[in-house]
Amino acid sequence: MAKRFFLYRHFCASVFFLMVCCPHHIVAAQNSSGMGASVNSYDKYDILSRKSKDKSAEQAKKTPDEKVPAAYVNEISPLPGEGPAAPEPAEIETSPKAGVQVPDLPPPPKNATWKEAPKPKEPPKVKEPEPPKPKEPEVKPDPKPVEPPKEPEKKVEPVKEEKPVDEAKEAEYARSVGTAATDISKEVFEEDKKDILAIIDKLNDVMKNRDYKSWLKYVDGASAQYWTKKANLQKAENRLPVKGLTLRTLEDYFKYVFIPARNGRRIDEIRYENSKTIKAVQVNGDVDTVYYYFKKSSDDTWKLHLPPISD
């Protein structure tokens, strides 16, 4: 559409130009052909054209700062209905009349382009300042309570707990010491009883194995010497409950006299004859059955004592 409108506009301009300039060509043709055209008619049209030119020049001098008409701004005019409407072409008379002045339109400027009205610039976006963050109130730590001065610690002496008196142990201690060894303390009594019971446990193993050599280690020297004599062995043989047994050596005494008399017996308490002689007994009510005798040797250890036979 823009191209058609452009062609239509130039066509109208060319037609207008031919119509204005046509009388000059006609007069010139009549003069040359001798058709009787008068010089006055040519001068008339020439004068009109000159006046129109002079008038347009004067207008250009008077209004030098006027803008170029909008019709010549853009070679491609807007489509119908888009932008300002194009001016309608003026009606041009085919025959010139005397006293009619036809204004000449100024030529369109070269390389004219359509310029759209500049769009208003959007104002730059200004960031709104962020509201200041409220400061968190400083939490001050609670002041530490002032500790009162410490009083010097008083040394508390530990209270000695009095152990409850075991009446049973007291009674056993009294029976064991009796009137023969009143100088024996309770601590010594406990140690002696512990040592005697340990020796008896070992003797039980020796008797089970009938180990004569191990048994001799626990027998004191006086007892071993006494029972190696044949006369003493003969006395023990006569008192045996089983007749027909012969005691010739100390080993026979160990196997036939010592083991049968003590094997499987229970020892409950000890009895002091003095500070260096102890009897190991089994308590049956008020009766004490003696099964072992022990004497303290020169090296302060308890040895098995084999009492001699009384006549």
Secondary structure, DSSP 4 states (H G I P E B T S, - for coil): -HHHHHHHHHHHHHHHHHHHHHHHHHHHHHHHHT----HHHHHHHHHHHHHHHHHHHHHHHH-TTPPPPGGGT-SSPPPTTSSSPPPPPPP--SS--TT---PPPPPPPTT----PPPPPPPPPPPPPPPPPPPPPPP-PPPPPPPPPPPPPPPPPPPPPPPPPP-HHHHHHHHHHHTTT-TT--HHHHHHHHHHHHHHHHHHHHHHHHT-HHHHHHHB-HHHHHHTTSHHHHHHHHHT-SSTT----SHHHHIIIIIHHHHTT----EEEEEETTEEEEEEEETTEEEEEEEEEE-TTS-EEEE-PPPP-
